[in-house]
Amino acid sequence: MFRYQEVTLRPLEMEDIDTFYKWDADAELNILSGWTPRRSKARAQQFYEQHILESPKNLEIFSILVERRPIGYVQLALIDREEKR
């Protein structure tokens, strides 16, 4: 977990899934962010559960919280743990 003033970055938790699904289901947010088309709730839940429980070794996803409320998330991808970069 990383914290700076009122902003906290922490690994995804199961309690984040409902919030992230609301974002996934928001058509305007999808257009503005360039995300892929919306998923069903079951598919979104499966996707987030998989990343919470069995995260790929080359990917880390953190929830961004302000005053303990999720406002987004950030992904670090293509991590090479052997090369430490």
Residue pairs with C-beta under 8 A, 6 or more apart in sequence:
1 8
1 9
1 10
1 11
2 8
2 9
2 10
2 62
3 9
6 66
6 67
7 64
7 65
7 66
8 64
8 65
8 66
8 68
9 62
9 63
9 64
9 65
9 74
10 62
10 63
10 65
11 52
11 60
11 61
11 62
11 63
12 48
12 51
12 52
12 61
12 62
12 63
12 73
13 52
13 63
14 49
14 52
16 48
16 52
16 63
16 70
16 73
17 44
17 45
17 48
17 49
19 70
20 44
20 48
20 70
20 73
21 41
21 44
21 45
21 48
23 29
24 30
24 35
24 38
24 39
24 44
25 38
25 41
25 44
27 38
29 35
30 36
30 37
30 38
39 47
51 59
51 61
55 61
57 79
57 81
58 77
58 78
58 79
58 80
58 81
59 75
59 76
59 77
59 79
60 75
60 76
60 79
61 73
61 74
61 75
61 76
62 73
62 74
62 75
62 76
63 70
63 72
63 73
64 70
64 71
64 72
64 73
64 74
65 71
79 85
